[in-house]
Amino acid sequence: MGIKASIWGLYRGSAANPYFTNKKTNKMKELSKQEKISLLQRTKQIIKEGHACFICIALEIAASEYEGREYESFVGAIEKYVPELLKYRPKHAVLDSDGWFDPTESETRIGIINKTIKDIEASIASTLESD
């Protein structure tokens, strides 16, 4: 089963779904701001190309490519790689496994990614100004 085909099975932490496990511990180091921007740009591309509907899944796909490892789905991708995205989490999404938006709302997701990239870029600029 390909990644795109397995995406629909990844919902609400289904224990019966073998793709929803994280048996290995992801060992990715803390990302620099520039690395986060690159990861978000790839995440956006994955969503636009239709390989994933959800930010967390697209982000994990991008991270696995970045690290050169197999794709491992886990709910904490946003918190682990780009916690700045949490600023835009809707109030109704109280559980980590809750989808933030309907799967068809890719433009909303892309908008959140773009806002997060701008936030990180602004953070880089303010750091440069203070130096």
N, C-alpha and C positions, 0 to 999 in steps of 0.2 A: 504494500500500500504506500503510495507516495505521500509527501508532506501535505499537499493540498487536499488529498482525499482523507487524510487522517484528521484534518483540522476540525471537521464537523463533529468528530467524536470527543473533542476536547472541551467539555463544558462542565462547569460547576464541580470540578475535582472528582470526576467519576473514577472511583477506585477500580472499576471493572475494565477501564481502558488502559491497556499497557503503555500507551504513548503518554499518559499523564503521570508518569513516575519520574522521580529524580533519585535514582539509586546511587548515582555517583555525586559527589560533592563538586559543584562548580568551583573552580579554583581561579577564576578571573581576578586579576588584581584590580584595585580601585582605579577607575579610569580618570584620565586627565579631562579637562573641559573640552579640549579639541578632539580627543578620542570619543567623548560622548556625542559631540556634534556629528562626527563621521558615522558613528553607530546609528544615530537618529536618521541621518540621511539615507542610510541603507535600509533602515526599518520602513521609512516612508516609501522607498522604491518597492520593497516587498509587498506592501499593502496596495500600491498603485497597480502592480503587476498581477494582483489577485492571488498571490501565493498564501496569504493569510488575511483574515478579517479583523483580528484583534491586535491591539498594540503590543500586548504582552507576548503573544505568540510570534509576531513579526520581529520583535526585539530579541527574543531568544534565538530565532533563526539567524538574525544578523550577528548576534554574539557568538553563536557556534561557528559561523563562517570566520569571524574575526579571530577566534581562538584555534581554528583548524581542528575542530572536534565534531563528533556526531551531535545531531539535534537532540536535546533532552528537554521535554516540556516540564515546566514547573511554574507555579503560580507567582512566585516572588521575583520574576524577571525585572519588573519595573523598579521595585525597591532595591534590587541588587545592582543594576547597571545604571539607571538614570532616574534616581528618586525625584528629580526635579519635575518629572511628569505628574507626580501626585498632586501638585498644585491645581491641576485641572480635572482631578477625579470628581465625578458628580456625587452629590450627597447621597443619592439612592444606592450607590455601590459601596455598601458597608463591608462586605466580605472581600478578601483578596481574590476569590474565585469568581466574583460577580463581573459579568461583562459590563463595561461602562455604557455602551450604546448598542443599538440593534446592529447585527452583523452587516446590514446593508449601508450603514452610515460611514462609508470610508472617507468622505470629504470632511466630516467632523473630526475623525481621527487624524487625518493629515493636517488639519488646522491646528490641533493640539500639538502635534509634533513640530510644526512650524513655529508656534508660539514658544515652545520650550527651547528650540534652537536659538530664537531671538533672545530669550532670557539668559541663556548660557553665554551667548556672544556679548550681551550687555555686561554680564559679570566679568568676562575677560577684559572688556574695554575699561571698566571701572578699576580693575586691578592694575592695568597698565597706567591709568591716570594717577593713581595713588603712589606709584613707584617713583 
